[in-house]
């Protein structure tokens, strides 16, 4: 990366919005959007294609998807080892090729074991991508802009997930179930396009940060710090899983609201995170990532308390107001936590091997709740179409 690139000034509007310097990063932005849109299509396409087109039982399809995605969990560690040898760009390219192969094989899968098999491939590609993507950011951007890029790619992820789900829903509405085959084919092709975008990137490994003089940092010190990071990451993941799986049931069954209430909460969360991540990260969040994590958890605790208020019988009438306040607080917490945790995962011990830095937080950050969601899916009206994608 050139010195000129480091001294480029952002337009004033971009600076106010907290956007990083985007010039020269078109391929990287395009690849991120394509991956996110493809991930947004995975759950609706996977469920509907195998149930409505192939005629398989919904509960068994959900179980097969869960088994396939669970088998792919250890891929995060393999991706970390691969990054040690070939770097993050190659891993991201291979991840997209793997997802493309998985979606292509959707079209030839007929039995339940086929469903599990293709989801092993697709989820393995997704896990590899998100394990390597954070490190790839440090190879294609300037050191001073990394937090801004983590926030921006988080916004892109939410926009892409929403666009992918909306595209799937729109095609089904306009063209019916016959469009499922074509959507899966387009999704497979889009992953090939993303692989081409990432393959064309010019990358430069960041300079390792030197430890202070007279400071001896051992391998056990690195491991201890990363185990602490994984532990700090777990509540964030559990909260995201609760939003993805439990909020739909909580709002409809415990509070007696319509299914549209859960959908509205997910839409509001997506809009807030997509629109505000970069500005909040640049102008509101504490500059030190550790302080941002602390602030994020304090805000999230307030959001969880607001979620619980309507369950108190004497406060049942406050359901809508409490849920809106809760989702706003939850979204702000997500904005504070996501970029800060990502930054810590690649900078906490920069001299440690990449597989320790990025694959250790990976399983807790990305993998547990995608396998849970399909297994919890049932074709009842209260749960259809209201699951939130993986966290940003």
Buried (B, 14 or more C-beta within 10 A) or exposed (E): BEEEEEEEEBEEEBBEBBBBBBEEBEBBBBBBBBBBBBBBBBBBBBBBBBBBBBEBEBEEBBBBBBBBBBBBBBBBBBBBBBBEEEBBBBBBBBBBBBBBBBBBBBBEBEEBEBBBBBBBBBBBBBBBBBBBBBBBBBBBBBEEBBBBBBBBBBBBBBBBBBBBBEBBEEBBEEEEEEBBEEBBBBBBBBBBBBBBBBBEBEBEEBEEEEEEEEEEEEEEEBBEBBEEBBEBBEBBBEBBBBBBBEBBBBBBEEBEBEBEBBBBBBBBBBBBBBBBBBBBBBEBBBEEBEEBBBBBBEBBBBBBEBBEBBEEEEEEEBBEEBBBBBBBBBBBBBBBBBBBBBBBBBBBBBEBBBBBBBBBBBBBBBBBBBBBBBBBBEEEEBBBBBBBBBBB
